[in-house]
Amino acid sequence: MAIIQFPKDMRWGAATASYQIEGAANEDGRGLSIWDTFSKTPGKVLNGDNGDVACDSYHRYEEDIALMKELGIDIYRFSIAWPRIFPNGTGEINKKGIQFYHDFVDALLANGIEPMCTLYHWDLPQALQDKGGWENRETVDAFADYAELMFKEFNGKIKKWITINEPWCVSYLSNYIGLHAPGFQNLQVATTVSHHLLLAHGKAVTRLREGGYEGEIGYAPNTEWNEPFSNKQEDIDACNRATGWFIEWFFDPVFKGSYPQFMVEWFEKKGVTVPIQEGDMAIINQEIDFVGINYYTGSVTRYKENEGLLDGEKVDIGYEKTDFDWNIYPEGFYKVLTKINEQYGSVPIYITENGACYNDGVENGRVKDVRRIEYLKQHLTSLQRAIDSGVNIKGYLTWSLLDNFEWAEGYDKRFGIIHVDFHTLERTKKDSYYWYKQTIKNGFFDMYY
């Protein structure tokens, strides 16, 4: 036996995002988001899929909450769709949108599940994108106003707030690599966006504090680990850049009040600067109550001149992969968590996303996703290693509760512990759902069972 035991006060949950599950894209006054526009631009999303219906959770949330209650989670991470609240990004408030989230949060609370709310999980109102999106500093203030309205509306109901989900994806994946909305390929634009996202985060934290609203607040960066191919300094440096692009770039400003100098110098070599104005870094460097960590994968990396932005190449050394072709690298999860603990102190951490894409289907009413169970076992073992090493882990939320609209991959990639038939919208609990339920109930699992 190899029992992996968790602390008794460990919080267990699951996570989703508004555009990926809600549907009802054209109902009750919701405005357009950049993902409505992007997904309906030919060639941007696999199979031409979009989130108009998704999992239809807007209409089926009571069914989904019943599944959560049966699962035994005590915390659920969801996101509010900004264009459901402000259809034009600013100005007129859509009361039907606010009422939907009140009804939803009330239902969570009635079932003993604490809401953890993400304010921005990528669905920027298209009206703001038309004015420059996150490249425009005015969007920072629009976000702060939207955040404060949510703090005021849900004061006492929602006590855990996440400002920005995965700022690396919002900036570099979406505005430099171009795979996500709005789909630009400009390094300076992406870097400007990264700064404005952190500024928006800081302003939202300030609004919560100054308004005297109840609750804790943090943000949720996505992380990866890059292990040097050798002990050559050039390989180590390449890995430091690759990991630093995800971690230091988005952590140092929040926790230290400055950008990492080694990355600033690297970007300057590329002709890119950070558009810092007076007072910006003090705004970003607000004390937060927790940090959310999203982790899925990692790589072995070595130096290669002119390979990508960072002069490094990922080396395939035979790791098993998920159906998204991502390396299964639980050791990297442990290393990310211990690195954050060592560099930024004992900040409380919630694992706000961790999970795997496996496209197992329903056979005779059952989904035998044994590979997902193995992935979860491996990563929860790494999590327990981190806890034993002194990392301040408060909770674990798996991604995702439901199979859903997987951004540029449309409905082709499945991360859920609940299978969704995207034709009938029928939900089927996977074997991983039952395994996770038992783990939550017991507070431990056996690696070999």
LINKADA-V190956 format. One record per residue. RES is the residue in one small letter. BURIAL is b if it has 16 or more other ideal C-beta (glycine too) atoms within 10 Angstrom, else e. Layout:
RES:BURIAL, RES:BURIAL
//
This chain:
m:e, a:e, i:e, i:b, q:e, f:b, p:e, k:e, d:e, m:b, r:b, w:b, g:b, a:b, a:b, t:b, a:b, s:b, y:b, q:b, i:b, e:b, g:b, a:b, a:b, n:e, e:e, d:e, g:b, r:b, g:b, l:b, s:b, i:b, w:b, d:b, t:b, f:b, s:b, k:e, t:e, p:e, g:e, k:b, v:b, l:e, n:e, g:e, d:b, n:b, g:b, d:e, v:b, a:b, c:b, d:b, s:b, y:b, h:e, r:b, y:b, e:e, e:e, d:b, i:b, a:e, l:b, m:b, k:e, e:e, l:b, g:e, i:b, d:e, i:b, y:b, r:b, f:b, s:b, i:b, a:b, w:b, p:b, r:b, i:b, f:b, p:b, n:b, g:b, t:b, g:e, e:e, i:e, n:b, k:e, k:e, g:b, i:b, q:e, f:b, y:b, h:e, d:e, f:b, v:b, d:e, a:b, l:b, l:e, a:e, n:e, g:e, i:b, e:b, p:b, m:b, c:b, t:b, l:b, y:b, h:b, w:b, d:b, l:b, p:b, q:b, a:b, l:b, q:b, d:e, k:e, g:e, g:b, w:b, e:b, n:b, r:b, e:e, t:b, v:b, d:e, a:b, f:b, a:b, d:b, y:b, a:b, e:b, l:e, m:b, f:b, k:e, e:b, f:b, n:e, g:e, k:b, i:b, k:b, k:b, w:b, i:b, t:b, i:b, n:b, e:b, p:b, w:b, c:b, v:b, s:b, y:b, l:b, s:b, n:b, y:b, i:b, g:b, l:e, h:b, a:b, p:b, g:b, f:b, q:e, n:e, l:b, q:b, v:b, a:b, t:b, t:b, v:b, s:b, h:b, h:b, l:b, l:b, l:b, a:b, h:b, g:b, k:b, a:b, v:b, t:b, r:b, l:b, r:e, e:e, g:e, g:e, y:b, e:e, g:b, e:b, i:b, g:b, y:b, a:b, p:b, n:b, t:b, e:b, w:b, n:b, e:b, p:b, f:b, s:e, n:e, k:e, q:e, e:b, d:b, i:b, d:b, a:b, c:b, n:b, r:b, a:b, t:b, g:b, w:b, f:b, i:b, e:b, w:b, f:b, f:b, d:b, p:b, v:b, f:b, k:e, g:e, s:e, y:b, p:b, q:e, f:e, m:b, v:b, e:e, w:b, f:b, e:e, k:e, k:e, g:e, v:b, t:e, v:b, p:e, i:e, q:e, e:e, g:e, d:b, m:b, a:e, i:b, i:b, n:b, q:b, e:e, i:b, d:e, f:b, v:b, g:b, i:b, n:b, y:b, y:b, t:b, g:b, s:b, v:b, t:b, r:b, y:b, k:b, e:e, n:e, e:e, g:e, l:b, l:b, d:b, g:b, e:b, k:b, v:e, d:e, i:e, g:e, y:e, e:e, k:e, t:b, d:b, f:b, d:e, w:b, n:b, i:b, y:b, p:b, e:e, g:b, f:b, y:b, k:b, v:b, l:b, t:b, k:b, i:b, n:b, e:e, q:e, y:b, g:e, s:e, v:b, p:e, i:b, y:b, i:b, t:b, e:b, n:b, g:b, a:b, c:b, y:b, n:e, d:b, g:e, v:e, e:e, n:e, g:e, r:e, v:b, k:e, d:b, v:e, r:b, r:b, i:b, e:b, y:b, l:b, k:b, q:b, h:b, l:b, t:b, s:b, l:b, q:b, r:b, a:b, i:b, d:e, s:e, g:e, v:b, n:b, i:b, k:b, g:b, y:b, l:b, t:b, w:b, s:b, l:b, l:b, d:b, n:b, f:b, e:b, w:b, a:b, e:b, g:b, y:b, d:e, k:b, r:b, f:b, g:b, i:b, i:b, h:b, v:b, d:e, f:b, h:e, t:e, l:b, e:e, r:b, t:b, k:b, k:b, d:b, s:b, y:b, y:e, w:b, y:b, k:b, q:e, t:b, i:b, k:e, n:e, g:e, f:e, f:b, d:e, m:e, y:e, y:e
//
